[in-house]
Amino acid sequence: MKNLNQHYQSAGLFTLAIRLVIGWTYFSAFWRRLILDNKLIPNEAGYIGEKFNHFLPHALGIKPLIEHLVLHPDQLQFAMVSFTIVEAIVGLFIILGLFTRLMSIGIFGLAMGILLGSGWIGTTCLDEWQIGVLGIASGFALFLTGSGYYSLDHYFLNKNPQLIDSKAFKWLGSGLLPEIITKRVVLVGALFIFGLTLYTNQYFHGGVYGTLHNKSVKPKVELSNVVLTSSAVTFEVYRTEGADVYGSFLIGIQLLDEKNQILEERNGVDLAQFPLKNIHNHYVAKIKPGKHSLIIPLGAKADLTVNSNKAKLVKTIRLIDISGIVWEHQINH
């Protein structure tokens, strides 16, 4: 038994670097959002709720939850504050090596949320996917090893030798795990995480077989729900792809007839002055006029209304991005 305890202490010691780095990874989220700069204030630049909205278009399994929150700003803010507090506690306790196994479950859960919500986002090296899968693997490893010599768990074990035989402390803190954790259990857990890694890599990026794809490289805007009246065209715009750090910059809206002739047009100057009353945003990420264009953040969805006395003749709606990308929607009626 003594030798086994020493082995666990060694294992916890060997994962010290992982514990410190993964702990700071999550604690730093709290540090950035609240200490260095307050990013928990709705409707202000950098609000974390808008970042959360970016996850929506291609989230895996948790899309209904994300959509519910971005449709209800008060609940979203509460969730973002709660999430930040959890990250702070989990990250700090992991760094200190306090209740390591309980906190490692927190690491596992937080990383799973990142993976499922934003694993598809990443302009260079599949950034969010890598953070998610490495966090899950790290949380699992820290649960198995617990903390070693340089931890508060070890300090409390030394001060209170009776904790060595405490089942609760073994499961929540550190020390020798019960015999239920066998080599087979470890293998099954590791294979599950590896399988999840391969599945999400393929689902989000085609990284296992077939054609690679990255939904963060260039913007994509979807048009739907067109309504024509005698004086206006209203349509829904939803940006589903592209980099999350900046919007799609719309410099043109064209309304075309059945011969693809332009009936009505709005250029960049017009869109920079697009009436706010003609924009009905659905989520916290908002489509709004910018200095030279209409800005469409990732995950934003809104109904746009273009006033025109030729609305009934419109057969095609064309949107033009500053990059030159064109999106069209054919109207069948």
N, C-alpha and C positions, 0 to 999 in steps of 0.2 A: 504493500500500500504506500509506504514511504517513497519507494522508487517511482511509483506511478505519479504521485504528487509532484516529485521532482521533475518528471518528464513533462507534466502539464505546465510547471513553472518555466521550463525551458522553452516549450512551445509558445507560451505567452510572451516570453522575452524575444523570441525570434520574429514575432509579428509586431514588434513595437513600432517599426517604421510605418507599417500599414495602418496601425491604430492611430498614430499621430497625424498622418496625412489624410486619412479618410475622415477623422474627427474634424480637422480644420476645414476640409472641403464643405462640410455641412454647417459648422459653426460660422464660417466666413460668410455664408449666405445671410445669416442674421446680422453679422458685422457690417456687411455692405449695405443692407436694406435699411438698417435702423441707426447705426452708429456713424458710419462715414457719410451716409446720405439717406434721408427718410424717403423710402420708396413705397410706403404703405398708405399714402394719401391719394384717394381717388381724384381723377381729373387733373392730376399734375404730371408733368413730364417724368417718365421713368417708373410710373406706377406699376407694381409687380402684377396687378390684376390684368393689365393689358398684355403683359408677357404671357400670362396664363392663357389668355384668349388666343394667342398665336398657336397654341397646341391643338386647338379644336379640329381643324379640317381632317387630319389623318390619325388622330389618336386611336389607340388599339384597346377596345374593350371598355374604356372609361369615357368615351365621347359623350354619352347622355349626361353623366355627372358634370363634365366640363361645361356643356351647353346650358345646363340648369343654372350653374353658378354665374356664367357670364350674362345670362338673361336676368339675373337678380343681383344687382350690384351690392346691396347691403349684405347679403349672404356671402358674396364673393369676398368682400373686404374682411368679414369675420373669418372666413376660411384662410385667407392669405396671412392674417395676423396669427391665427392658431398654428398654421403650417410653419411660419417663421419661428415661433416660440418653440415648437417641437424640434425643429432643426437646431436651434441654439442649445437646448438641453441635451439632445442626443449627441451633438458634436462635442460639446464641452465635457460631458461625462465620459465619452470614448477617449478623448485626449487624456483625461485624468485617470482613466482605467477604473471608473467607479460604476458598479452594477454593469459590468462589461457585457455579459450575455444578454441582459434585458435590452441594453442600448444597441447591441448588434442586431437585434430583431427590428429595432427602429431604423437602423441603417438599411437593412434589407427592404423594409416597407417603403422608406423614402426613395430608395433607388428604383424600386419596382414602379413607383408612381412616375418618376422621371422617365423611365424606359417606355412605359405604356403611353404616357401622355406626349412626350416630345422626342421619342427615339427616332422619328423621321426627320428631325431638324438638324442641320449641320452643313455649312457651306463648304468646308474644307475636308475634314477627316471624320465625318459622321459623328460630330462632337457629342450630341446628347445621347446617342445610342451607346457610345463608348463609356460615358459617365455612368449610364444606367447599368449596363451589364457588369462593369468592374465594381460598382458599388454593391450589387447583389452578391457577387463572388466574395468580396471583402467582408461583407456582413456575415456570410455563412462561415468563412474562415475564422473570424473573430469569435463567433459563437462557439465553435469547436475548441479553440485554444484558450479563450478567456484572456485575462491579462497576467503578465508575469511579474518580475521583480519590481519594475518601475511603474507601480500603479497603487491607487488607493485600495483596491481590492486586496492586494498583497499586504498592504499596511494593516488593514483591519483583520486579516487572517493571522498575522503575527501577534497583534494585540489581543485577539480573542481566539485562542486555539480551538475552542468548541465549534467555531464556524466551519472547521474542516469537515466535520461530520453533519453539517446542516444541509439537508436536501434543498431547502429554499435558496440558500446562498450559492450552492453549486449551480442551480439553474439560472439564478438572477445575476450572480457575480462572477466568480472565477473558481478554479479548483478542479478536482477530479470529477468528471461527468459520470453519472450513473451508467451501469452496464448496458442500458437500453441503447446507448449510442455505440453501435458496433461498426466494424469496418464496412459491413454491408449497407448500413444506414448512411454512412459517409459517402460511399460510392453512389448510392441512389440519389442522394442530394446533389452531389457533384455532376452526375450525368443529367439530372433535371435542369440544373443551371446551364450546363453546356448546350442541352437541347433548346432551352429558351433562347440562348445566345444565337444559335444557328437559325432558329425560326424567325426571331425578330430581325436579324440581319437580312434574311431573305424577304420577309414581309415588307420591311421599310425601304430596303435598298437593292434587292436582288443580288445580294452579296455572296450567295452560295452557288447559284447556277443561273443560267439565262443571261439576260441583259441587265447590266448595272443601271440604276437610276437614282437620281438625287433630286428630291422635290424642293430643295432649298436653293437651287442654282438660278432659276429664272422665274419671274412671276407668272401666275396663271389666275385669270379672273373668269368666273362663271356668271352667265346671264340667264335669268329665268323670270317667270311670273310677270309677263308683259301685259299691261293694261292700256288700251287705247281709248281715248275720249275725243271729243270734237276739238279740244284745245290743248291736249297734253299727252305725252307718252310716259308711262311709269313702268319701271322694270327693276328687278332685284339684282344687285351686284354682290358677289361673294368671292373674296380672294382666298384661294385654297393652296397656293404654292408660292415659293420664292423665299428670299432671305427674310428672317424675322427682325433684323436690326433696322430695316428701313422699308418704306412702303413702295407700292407701285405708284408711279407718277403719271397720272392720266392727262394727256395733252390734247385729246380729241374725242369727241362724241359725234358720230354722224348718223343721221336717220335717212335711210335710203328707200327709194320706191321699188316697184317690181322690175324695173330696168336697171337697177343699181345706180340710179342717179341720186345725187344728194338733194334731199328736200330741206333739211335743216342741219346746221353744223355748229358745234361749240369748240373753239380752239383753246390753247393753253391759257391765254389771257382771260377768256370767258370763264373757264373752269376755275381759275384762281379767284374769281369773284362769284362762284356758283352760289345761289341763294341757300342759306342754311335751312329755310323753311321747305326747300325742295329735297332735303336729305332726311330720310327717316332711318336712323341707325338702330340696329337690333341689339348689338352687344356693346361691351365696354371699349373694345377697340373700334374707333370711330373713323368713318370716311369723312374727310373735311377738306375745304379749300386750303391750298398752300400758297407759297409766294408766286409760283409759276405754273401750277397745275392743281389737279384734284388728287389728294393723297389717299391711297387705299392701303392701310396696314394689313399684314398677314392675319387672317382669321376674321377680318371685318366683314360684316354683311349689312347692306342698307338698301332701301328703296329710293331710287333716284327719279325725279320728275323733271322732264324737259318740256317746257311750254312750247307749243307749236300749233298753229291753225291748220297744219297739213297732217296732223297726227293720224287720221284715218287712212291715209295713203301709205303709211310706213309698212314696209315688208321686211326690212333688215335693220338691225341696230349694230353699229360698229364702234368699238372702243379702241383707242390708239394709245399705247404706252410710250413713254419717252425713249425707251430702248428700241422702239420700232416694232415691237410685238403688237399684233392686231388680233382682237377677239370679235367674233361676229355671232349674232343670234338671228336665225330665220324665224319669221312670224308666220304661222300657218292659221289662217282664218278665212 
